[in-house]
């Protein structure tokens, strides 16, 4: 597997792991403690960063293929 493809797979795996954690926390209790809520916001921010990284990586790869 090419390094760029490996990076895309790693980013997707991390995103899925974070989203699974989110679902577990959100489904575990009717009300979240402040610390749990902060962790959710942190995970959400990290997922957004990864989404942007993935998009940039895929956009860069498509540019290479088109050239």
Secondary structure by P-SEA (a helix, b strand, c coil): ccaaaaaaaaaaaaaaaaaaaaaaaaaccccccaaaaaaaaaaaaaaaaaaaaaaaaaaaaaaaaac
